[in-house]
C-alpha cells in the first residue's frame, strides 16, 4: 500500500539463522548448549572415554618394553630400531586417511574396532612368529602392522566424542585425556613388575588381552543411528525449534500492531 513502510519479514530473517544452525548441525555441532535431552550427549563420550582409558593403560604396560624386546630378544641394532620408529608414524598417517574413508561407509566406531582387532591380531602373530623362530624381519613386520593399525583411528574416536559433547564440557574430557597420558607411567610400572614375574613376551600377551577388552565398550555404540542419521535428527530438531521461535515472534508482533490504522 502506498505510503506504508514495507515490513520486515521475520521469516526471511530467521531463515538465515536457521540455515546457519543447520550447517552447524550437519557438522555435528550441538545447537542448544542447555539442552540435556540429546541421548548421545552422555552415552557416547563416556563410552569412548572408558575405552580409551583401558586401552591407554594396556598400551603403557608394553610400549616402554618394545625397544628392550628388539635389542635383547631380536638382537636388532639401535639404528634399525630407530628406523622402525621413524617408519611407524608415516604408515599411521597413511592408514588414518584410509580409515577415515572407510568410516563413511561402516561408521566411526565400527571402523575403529575393526582396525584395533587387526592390531591385536598382529600382536599375537608377532609373538607366535618370535616363538616359532621366524626371521627377524617377519617379527618386525607384524609389530609394524600392530602399531599402525592400533593407532590409526584415534582421530575417529576423538571426533565422535567431541561431536556429542557440549562445548562447555569439552574441557572435562580434555583433562581426562591428559590423565590418560599421565597414567602411562603407572601402567609402565605395572608392566615392569609383570616383566620381572612372567617375562616380556607374556607381558605383551596381557597387553593384547586388555586392549581387546578395551574395544568391548565400543560395541555398545554399534546400535546407535549412523552418522548421517544423527545429523538429520539434529537438523530436524533445529528446524522445529526455529519454527517455534518464528511463530512466537510473529504473535508478539501482531499484539504490538495498532488496532486501527491511520
VENDA-V31011 format. One record per helix or strand of 3 or more residues. SS is the DSSP state (@ for helix, = for strand). FROM is the first residue (numbers start at 1). TO is the last residue. If there is no record, write none. Layout:
BEGIN
SS/FROM/TO ; SS/FROM/TO
END
This chain:
BEGIN
@/10/26 ; @/40/60 ; @/66/73 ; @/78/106 ; @/108/131 ; @/136/151 ; @/154/163 ; @/167/198 ; @/200/214 ; @/216/219 ; @/227/256
END
